[in-house]
Amino acid sequence: MGRVLAVGDIHGCLSALDTLLGAVRLTAADTLVTLGDYVDRGPDSRGVLDRLLELSGTHHLVPLRGNHDIVLCAVQDGSRSYDDWLLSYRGDKTVESYGGHLSFVPERHWQFLRDGLLPYYESDTHLFVHASLLPDYALDEQPDWALYWGRFGEQGPHPSGKTIVCGHTSQKDGMPRSFGHSVCIDTWACGGQWLTCLDCGSGLLVQANQRGETRRLWADELDPPAYGSL
């Protein structure tokens, strides 16, 4: 049996992702759960999607859907404002990574973003979502606003007793946060901090940044968020 590894919001940070995958020594026996938000803000959204597609052919990749991925698809089909996406979501970084125009996005990337991403994932011990979930609802009954737009700290313990692993609520000091029943591993890689991987079996947290640096810590050593910091 391999490990279950969860990776927080990548946001175009390909160098951090590659460094992180090397640091955790990913194997074909592992399950790699990526928590969404692959595009925008960071410098290489195109490279990140290429890397995920490559991994999907060689490893057990479980890619979840993030709100930035949803918005990009909405921009592409015309249901969301292009200008608002550029300004509010830093979609300009995504456009730059494709050579200056969304018409250069290959169809395999659109297909991955539209049809290849999952709303959630469940292992024997953990529940994985991009943003949050409502503890009184089953996974298949969760509303989209909770899964993709909720905030860390809004969810209480799940009746299953499983630990919730999420991203979305960026921890701008680069440190993951934990309430015990839930942990947030969006550690603001795109803002100069860290991309985080949680080994759900051991509780080991491995982090990497765009500069190629790594560091390690343990989930049971994490502090809960300070009041008002979310």
Salt bridges, closest charged atoms under 4 A:
ASP18 OD1 - ARG51 NE 2.69
ASP30 OD2 - ARG3 NH2 2.71
ASP37 OD2 - HIS11 NE2 3.36
ASP37 OD2 - HIS130 NE2 3.41
ASP40 OD2 - HIS68 ND1 2.78
ASP50 OD1 - ARG108 NH2 3.10
ASP50 OD1 - HIS109 NE2 2.78
GLU54 OE1 - ARG51 NH1 3.20
ASP84 OD2 - ARG80 NH2 3.72
ASP92 OD1 - ARG90 NE 2.85
GLU96 OE1 - LYS93 NZ 3.65
GLU107 OE2 - ARG114 NH2 2.63
GLU122 OE2 - LYS162 NZ 2.69
ASP173 OD2 - ARG177 NH2 2.40
GLU213 OE1 - ARG211 NH2 3.24
